[in-house]
Amino acid sequence: TVKTGKAQEMFAYDRLVLTLGSELVRPPIPGLAAHSFDVDTYASALRLDAHLAALARQPTSDARSTVVIVGAGFTGIEVATEMPAKLDRAGVTGHRRIVLVDPSAVVGATIGQNARPVINEALSALNIETRLAVIVTSVDASSITLSSGEVIATDTVVWCAGMRASPLAADLCSERDRSGRLMVDPFMRASGLKNVFAAGDVASCIVDGVHATVMSCQFARPMGRFAGHNVVADLFGEPMLPLNIDWYVTVLDLGKWGALYTVGWDRLVRTTGASAKSTKLTINHERIYPPRSGSRADLLAAAAPTLQAPPAARP
Ligand SMILES: Cc1cc2nc3c(=O)[nH]c(=O)nc-3n(C[C@H](O)[C@H](O)[C@H](O)COP(=O)(O)OP(=O)(O)OC[C@H]3O[C@@H](n4cnc5c(N)ncnc54)[C@H](O)[C@@H]3O)c2cc1C
């Protein structure tokens, strides 16, 4: 069923491909929904930008100068390390504090011990404070309270504490992983559902016989290409193609310090600093975009069910 404003349409389907994505997990902490920002969507990132621009016009205070980022995973680390430059651009100058909060005893708990020293070096170079092994107990318009009892004066709390699959997945099937994702086979067919394919953040697929996809464009993009190919092949009785991915990399932005490029599921450090940043910029300025030539042939070629090579590591 599709709703557009007040109108509602129902479609019968032969095959369905679900690419509903994911949403931010926001627990019922007092004040959190009313007094926090996030960067989960373009609209929410613009809202944060507008808030920072408005802060620049306010008189100096501890709350104005302090940004607290909750969640020291991939998104929170990227937001924290980009924040000094973001505050500069917004015009919030003078003394500033950026504080990264997480319940884990370490930053980047899932990122692993190989990569963590690089992240800690960047955080320290950018003067980013951490509050670890604490949870947020409440938020209001000008402060955040932690389980340690600490109250930090701040006008800006950015919530980056985890994602879960679209809640619509729960309506479709009880067989889901702990992030609420539908389980799909190597052809992107959702298990337990007839004639339904799923791809991207809403789906989990074992890609190398051992590891399940993680919510990322690195997996979402090939999953989408293979789901698109296979649903048409299935409809016309043609052979489907299995998705096998034998490489995994992460390229984490670390603001003005640079970036971190790791390889493999153990995340061995490949490049850091300016060279990794150059790889990151290639990814998020070029690689993730469809062709912008306006050519139908280019667009169809980009949708081919093939696997790209890992992004090049710059020297
Ligand atoms: C701040 C941030 C930084 C990230 N950085 C990286 C990175 O550096 N590298 C990386 O690999 N990944 C990164 N990711 C993750 C990456 O963006 C996602 O994994 C990817 O976008 C998933 O693609 P998707 O198509 O599954 O979902 P999405 O891109 O979320 O698309 C889902 C679409 O479905 C629409 N939709 C949802 N519900 C409905 C509904 N009921 N009806 C109709 N439409 C609906 C949504 O509006 C959306 O347009 C980042 C994510 C965030 C939030």
The ligand as an SDF file (V2000), in Angstrom:
LIG
                    3D

 53 58  0  0  0  0  0  0  0  0999 V2000
   25.6230    9.8360    8.2360 C   0  0  0  0  0  0  0  0  0  0  0  0
   25.8150    8.5470    7.4820 C   0  0  0  0  0  0  0  0  0  0  0  0
   27.0660    8.2640    6.9370 C   0  0  0  0  0  0  0  0  0  0  0  0
   27.2650    7.0910    6.2320 C   0  0  0  0  0  0  0  0  0  0  0  0
   28.5010    6.8620    5.7150 N   0  0  0  0  0  0  0  0  0  0  0  0
   28.7270    5.7270    5.0380 C   0  0  0  0  0  0  0  0  0  0  0  0
   30.0010    5.4530    4.4880 C   0  0  0  0  0  0  0  0  0  0  0  0
   30.9410    6.2510    4.6100 O   0  0  0  0  0  0  0  0  0  0  0  0
   30.2080    4.2990    3.8200 N   0  0  0  0  0  0  0  0  0  0  0  0
   29.1980    3.3820    3.6730 C   0  0  0  0  0  0  0  0  0  0  0  0
   29.4400    2.3270    3.0590 O   0  0  0  0  0  0  0  0  0  0  0  0
   27.9670    3.6050    4.1760 N   0  0  0  0  0  0  0  0  0  0  0  0
   27.7070    4.7520    4.8490 C   0  0  0  0  0  0  0  0  0  0  0  0
   26.4640    4.9920    5.3710 N   0  0  0  0  0  0  0  0  0  0  0  0
   25.4290    3.9590    5.2200 C   0  0  0  0  0  0  0  0  0  0  0  0
   24.7440    4.0520    3.8750 C   0  0  0  0  0  0  0  0  0  0  0  0
   24.2700    5.3680    3.6680 O   0  0  0  0  0  0  0  0  0  0  0  0
   23.5780    3.0590    3.8600 C   0  0  0  0  0  0  0  0  0  0  0  0
   24.0820    1.7650    4.1530 O   0  0  0  0  0  0  0  0  0  0  0  0
   22.8920    3.0410    2.5050 C   0  0  0  0  0  0  0  0  0  0  0  0
   22.3450    4.2990    2.1980 O   0  0  0  0  0  0  0  0  0  0  0  0
   21.7870    1.9780    2.5010 C   0  0  0  0  0  0  0  0  0  0  0  0
   21.1330    2.0310    1.2750 O   0  0  0  0  0  0  0  0  0  0  0  0
   19.6070    1.5800    1.1840 P   0  0  0  0  0  0  0  0  0  0  0  0
   19.2110    1.8270   -0.2200 O   0  0  0  0  0  0  0  0  0  0  0  0
   19.4590    0.2380    1.7720 O   0  0  0  0  0  0  0  0  0  0  0  0
   18.8240    2.5560    2.1830 O   0  0  0  0  0  0  0  0  0  0  0  0
   18.6160    4.1450    2.0730 P   0  0  0  0  0  0  0  0  0  0  0  0
   19.7380    4.8200    1.3630 O   0  0  0  0  0  0  0  0  0  0  0  0
   18.2750    4.5670    3.4720 O   0  0  0  0  0  0  0  0  0  0  0  0
   17.3150    4.2770    1.1500 O   0  0  0  0  0  0  0  0  0  0  0  0
   16.0610    3.8140    1.6050 C   0  0  0  0  0  0  0  0  0  0  0  0
   15.0150    4.6630    0.8960 C   0  0  0  0  0  0  0  0  0  0  0  0
   13.7340    4.1100    1.1730 O   0  0  0  0  0  0  0  0  0  0  0  0
   12.8540    5.1640    1.4910 C   0  0  0  0  0  0  0  0  0  0  0  0
   11.7920    4.6250    2.3410 N   0  0  0  0  0  0  0  0  0  0  0  0
   11.8900    4.1920    3.6130 C   0  0  0  0  0  0  0  0  0  0  0  0
   10.6820    3.7880    4.0690 N   0  0  0  0  0  0  0  0  0  0  0  0
    9.8080    3.9750    3.0520 C   0  0  0  0  0  0  0  0  0  0  0  0
    8.4090    3.7480    2.9090 C   0  0  0  0  0  0  0  0  0  0  0  0
    7.6580    3.2520    3.8970 N   0  0  0  0  0  0  0  0  0  0  0  0
    7.8340    4.0500    1.7150 N   0  0  0  0  0  0  0  0  0  0  0  0
    8.5880    4.5480    0.7060 C   0  0  0  0  0  0  0  0  0  0  0  0
    9.9170    4.7770    0.7820 N   0  0  0  0  0  0  0  0  0  0  0  0
   10.5110    4.4930    1.9470 C   0  0  0  0  0  0  0  0  0  0  0  0
   13.7360    6.1700    2.2140 C   0  0  0  0  0  0  0  0  0  0  0  0
   13.1570    7.4550    2.2040 O   0  0  0  0  0  0  0  0  0  0  0  0
   15.0040    6.1030    1.3770 C   0  0  0  0  0  0  0  0  0  0  0  0
   14.9550    6.9540    0.2740 O   0  0  0  0  0  0  0  0  0  0  0  0
   26.2080    6.1690    6.0730 C   0  0  0  0  0  0  0  0  0  0  0  0
   24.9480    6.4520    6.6030 C   0  0  0  0  0  0  0  0  0  0  0  0
   24.7510    7.6260    7.3140 C   0  0  0  0  0  0  0  0  0  0  0  0
   23.3810    7.9130    7.9020 C   0  0  0  0  0  0  0  0  0  0  0  0
  1  2  1  0
  2  3  1  0
  2 52  2  0
  3  4  2  0
  4  5  1  0
  4 50  1  0
  5  6  2  0
  6  7  1  0
  6 13  1  0
  7  8  2  0
  7  9  1  0
  9 10  1  0
 10 11  2  0
 10 12  1  0
 12 13  2  0
 13 14  1  0
 14 15  1  0
 14 50  1  0
 15 16  1  0
 16 17  1  0
 16 18  1  0
 18 19  1  0
 18 20  1  0
 20 21  1  0
 20 22  1  0
 22 23  1  0
 23 24  1  0
 24 25  2  0
 24 26  1  0
 24 27  1  0
 27 28  1  0
 28 29  2  0
 28 30  1  0
 28 31  1  0
 31 32  1  0
 32 33  1  0
 33 34  1  0
 33 48  1  0
 34 35  1  0
 35 36  1  0
 35 46  1  0
 36 37  1  0
 36 45  1  0
 37 38  2  0
 38 39  1  0
 39 40  1  0
 39 45  2  0
 40 41  1  0
 40 42  2  0
 42 43  1  0
 43 44  2  0
 44 45  1  0
 46 47  1  0
 46 48  1  0
 48 49  1  0
 50 51  2  0
 51 52  1  0
 52 53  1  0
M  END
$$$$
